[in-house]
Amino acid sequence: MKTSVNTGIVKRTQKDYSLSFKLQLVEEVELGLLSKSQAKLKYGIQGDSTVSKWLQKYGTFDWENQSPRIMSKTPEQKILELEAKVKLLEKQKARAEHLAERADKKVIIFDMLVDMAEKEYDIQIRKNYKPELSTTLKKNTKKP
């Protein structure tokens, strides 16, 4: 064990920590008397994760079955998210309406062009075919 002259903190080596010391430190942290960083400073523990490892090893908290904490959102955050979603959906709706209107105009223009071509060249572009059976179906139905 060495004492630092400048800070007065006792720096320890790994061999200095007894089981009873570790259990006492874990108990203090679990009772809320010290935080992990406060315990590290108070007892001169050098490693950043040493206290965390002791808590996992000797503490009462079940680290293996720990479920991740999901931070609940405040009502204001939920409202802001929903407002953003509404704006996005309104933009998407406006875009879809614009594209539908544009497609309708294209259909009208295409019909007008076909009508003009039929009159100009005196040919029938649009053909109204009656639905007929395919040739394979006709052959199959003629068999006795």
N, C-alpha and C positions, 0 to 999 in steps of 0.2 A: 504494500500500500504506500502510495506517495502523495504528499500534500503539496498542492501548487501554491507557491508563495504569493502570486498575484491575486488569485481568486479565493484562496482558502478552501477550495473544493478538494475533497479526497478522491483521487483517481484510483480505481481498483483494477485488478486483473481478473480474468475469468475464474481463477482458483479461489478468489476471496469470497465468492458468493456461496453461502451455505443454503441448504434446503429451507431451514427455518427463516432465513432472511428473505428468500424468494417468496415463501408463503406469506410472510408479514407484508411485504410490498404489494403482492397481489390482493390481499385483503384490504389494504388501504385504498388501492385504486378502485376495487369493486364497491367499497362502501362510499366512494365519492369524496374521500378526504383529500385525495391527490389525483391529478390527471397524470397521464403517462409521461408527458414532458416534465411535469413538476417532480414526479418521482425520479426521473432520470437525473434532473439537476440536483435534487436534494441528496441523493445517495451516490452521486458521482459515477453514474453508469455511462460508459462511453458509447456502446453500440446503439444505433437508432432503433433497431427492431428488438432489442433484448427484452424490454418490458412487455412488448406485444407477444413475444414468444412465450414468456413466462405466464402471461394471462391465458394464452391458449392451452398451455400445458397444465397449469395448476389451478386455473380459475374455475368457477362454477358455471360459466356461460357455455352453452353447447355450440361450439364453433362449426362442427360438421353439419348440423342441421339448421344453420343460420339461413334465413330467407332474406333476400335482398329487400332493403327498405325502398318503398316507392313514395316519393315526396308527393303529398297531396297538394293540389293546386288551389290557390285562393279563388274565391268567386270572381274577383277582378281578372285574374289570369284566364279563367275559363271563358269569361265574356269576351276578352280580347281575342282569344283563339277562335271562338265562334264567329265573331265579327270578321276576322280575316278569312275564315272559310266561306262566309256569306259573300264577301267581295269577290273571292275567287270563283265561286259558283255563278255569280252574276256576270262576270266577265266571260266565263265559258258559255253561258246561255246566250249572251249577246253575240258571241262569235258564231255559235251554232245557228242562230236566227239569221245572221248575215249570210252565212254559207248556204242556208236553205233558200233564202230570197234570191241569191245569185244563181243557184241551180235552177230555180223556177224561171228566171229570166233567160237563161241559156236554152231551156226547153222551148220557150216561146219563140226565141230567135231561130232555133233550129227548125221548128215547124214552119215558120215563115219562109225560111230559105228553101225548104223542100217544096212548099207550095209554089214559090216563084220559079223554081227549077222545073216543076211539072208543067206550069203554064208556058214558060219560055221555050222549052224543048219539046213540048207536047208528048211527054212520056209519063207513064205512071211509075213513080218511084216507090210509093207505098203500095205494097201488094197485100191483099187480104186473102191469105190461103186458108182453105178449109182444113181443119185437122183431119189427117188421113192416117190410116194404120201404116206402120212401117212395112217394108217389103218382107222382112222376116216374119212378121206377124201374119201377113196375108198368106204366105206359103204354109204356115202352120195351121191356119184355119181352114184351108182348102182341102186338107187331107181328109179322106173318108173314115 
